[in-house]
Amino acid sequence: ATPSGYKSYWLSGDTAGYSGVGLLTKLDPVDVKFGIGIAEHDNEGRIITAEYETFYFVVSYIPNSGRKLVRLEYRQEFNEAFRNYIKELDKKKPVV
């Protein structure tokens, strides 16, 4: 249950029990966005962006490259996409 006085936002990956993020906030966001707009990354439930009046607050669960670096290529693609996403937000307001 969400604690009294807080709002909660949750994003799960498509694979049950695999990944996901959550945000608890006392302040009402202006807007909340789930994902970064790229299905390959968004289906893993890794990013919630809460927009407030003067800043963006980004909750993230960054993928691991895995044992023997089996997901290194995916991790590098994610890093580039996430970096670009943050850069675009930062053009409008500071990002936390």
Secondary structure in CASP SS format (residue, H / E / C, confidence):
PFRMAT SS
TARGET T0000
AUTHOR 0000-0000-0000
METHOD secondary structure of the structure
MODEL  1
A C 1.00
T C 1.00
P C 1.00
S C 1.00
G C 1.00
Y C 1.00
K E 1.00
S E 1.00
Y E 1.00
W E 1.00
L E 1.00
S E 1.00
G C 1.00
D C 1.00
T C 1.00
A C 1.00
G C 1.00
Y C 1.00
S C 1.00
G E 1.00
V E 1.00
G E 1.00
L E 1.00
L E 1.00
T E 1.00
K C 1.00
L C 1.00
D C 1.00
P C 1.00
V C 1.00
D E 1.00
V E 1.00
K E 1.00
F E 1.00
G C 1.00
I C 1.00
G C 1.00
I C 1.00
A H 1.00
E H 1.00
H H 1.00
D H 1.00
N C 1.00
E C 1.00
G C 1.00
R C 1.00
I E 1.00
I E 1.00
T E 1.00
A E 1.00
E E 1.00
Y C 1.00
E C 1.00
T C 1.00
F C 1.00
Y E 1.00
F E 1.00
V E 1.00
V E 1.00
S E 1.00
Y C 1.00
I C 1.00
P C 1.00
N C 1.00
S C 1.00
G C 1.00
R H 1.00
K H 1.00
L H 1.00
V C 1.00
R C 1.00
L H 1.00
E H 1.00
Y H 1.00
R H 1.00
Q H 1.00
E H 1.00
F H 1.00
N H 1.00
E H 1.00
A H 1.00
F H 1.00
R H 1.00
N H 1.00
Y H 1.00
I H 1.00
K H 1.00
E H 1.00
L H 1.00
D H 1.00
K C 1.00
K C 1.00
K C 1.00
P C 1.00
V E 1.00
V C 1.00
END
